[in-house]
Amino acid sequence: MTMRKARLFDASGFLSDFTYQSVFIMKKNYDMIQWHVSQILFNTTHTSEF
């Protein structure tokens, strides 16, 4: 009984770690994409003035 509980806990802990890591990576990529988009927008608006 306790072994099964422990195994279940390990699985859920692994899953939560995995989801946390994937969310963190997704957020990092999202921030990077946002930064690139803002740079591109800034460059286009900046060059169109000249």
LOPARO-435287 format. One record per residue (C-alpha): x, y, z; residue number from 1; chain; residue in three letters. Coordinates in Angstrom, 2 decimals, padded with zeros to 5 digits. Example, Ala and Ser with C-alpha at 12.3 -4.5 7.8 and 13.67 -1.06 7.14 Angstrom:
residues 2
REC        X        Y        Z   nr  kette  rest
REC   012.30  -004.50   007.80    1      A   ala
REC   013.67  -001.06   007.14    2      A   ser
END
This chain:
residues 50
REC        X        Y        Z   nr  kette  rest
REC   000.00   000.00   000.00    1      A   met
REC   002.70   002.49   000.98    2      A   thr
REC   004.90   001.46  -001.94    3      A   met
REC   002.12   002.17  -004.42    4      A   arg
REC   001.50   005.54  -002.81    5      A   lys
REC   005.19   006.41  -002.96    6      A   ala
REC   005.38   005.43  -006.62    7      A   arg
REC   002.32   007.53  -007.41    8      A   leu
REC   003.86   010.47  -005.59    9      A   phe
REC   007.09   010.08  -007.57   10      A   asp
REC   005.16   010.04  -010.84   11      A   ala
REC   003.17   013.14  -009.95   12      A   ser
REC   006.31   014.92  -008.78   13      A   gly
REC   008.07   014.07  -012.05   14      A   phe
REC   005.05   015.27  -014.03   15      A   leu
REC   004.88   018.57  -012.15   16      A   ser
REC   008.62   019.10  -012.66   17      A   asp
REC   008.22   018.34  -016.36   18      A   phe
REC   005.28   020.71  -016.80   19      A   thr
REC   007.09   023.43  -014.84   20      A   tyr
REC   010.17   023.07  -017.05   21      A   gln
REC   008.17   023.12  -020.28   22      A   ser
REC   006.21   026.19  -019.13   23      A   val
REC   009.47   027.90  -018.20   24      A   phe
REC   011.00   027.10  -021.61   25      A   ile
REC   007.84   028.26  -023.38   26      A   met
REC   007.89   031.54  -021.47   27      A   lys
REC   011.57   032.05  -022.27   28      A   lys
REC   010.91   031.48  -025.98   29      A   asn
REC   007.88   033.78  -025.83   30      A   tyr
REC   009.96   036.56  -024.25   31      A   asp
REC   012.64   036.07  -026.92   32      A   met
REC   010.07   036.21  -029.74   33      A   ile
REC   008.50   039.32  -028.21   34      A   gln
REC   011.91   040.97  -028.02   35      A   trp
REC   012.66   040.15  -031.67   36      A   his
REC   009.26   041.46  -032.78   37      A   val
REC   009.74   044.70  -030.86   38      A   ser
REC   013.22   045.09  -032.37   39      A   gln
REC   011.87   044.55  -035.89   40      A   ile
REC   009.01   046.97  -035.31   41      A   leu
REC   011.40   049.54  -033.85   42      A   phe
REC   013.78   049.17  -036.81   43      A   asn
REC   011.02   049.49  -039.41   44      A   thr
REC   009.47   052.56  -037.78   45      A   thr
REC   012.91   054.06  -037.27   46      A   his
REC   014.06   053.61  -040.86   47      A   thr
REC   010.76   054.75  -042.37   48      A   ser
REC   011.31   058.20  -040.85   49      A   glu
REC   014.38   058.84  -042.99   50      A   phe
END
